Amino acid sequence: MPCECHLFNKSDKNTFKFLCQNKVNNNLITMKEEQDTCKDRGPPVEITNEEFERLKKTWDKKGYKFIIDKKTKEIIFV
């Protein structure tokens, strides 16, 4: 199920099903599929260690595997 973010319109709730992040949240695609497919990204953000640990627990529970780029600190799903 590919990302279709271009069909998303924040003022129309009927289009929320197309948003890549909603597809991940609803277990329709994995974080790896979202990262490989969705090229419409916002700017990078820094997160606290506490937030990273919270996300890591969620990703581990869902079976998502990732690495962290040592240079850029970007999280890359594998």
Protein Blocks (a to p, Z undefined) as FASTA:
>chain_A
ZZfkklpcfklmklmmmpmklmmmnopacfklmmmmmmcdcddddddfklmmmmmmmmmm
nopacdddfklopacdZZ
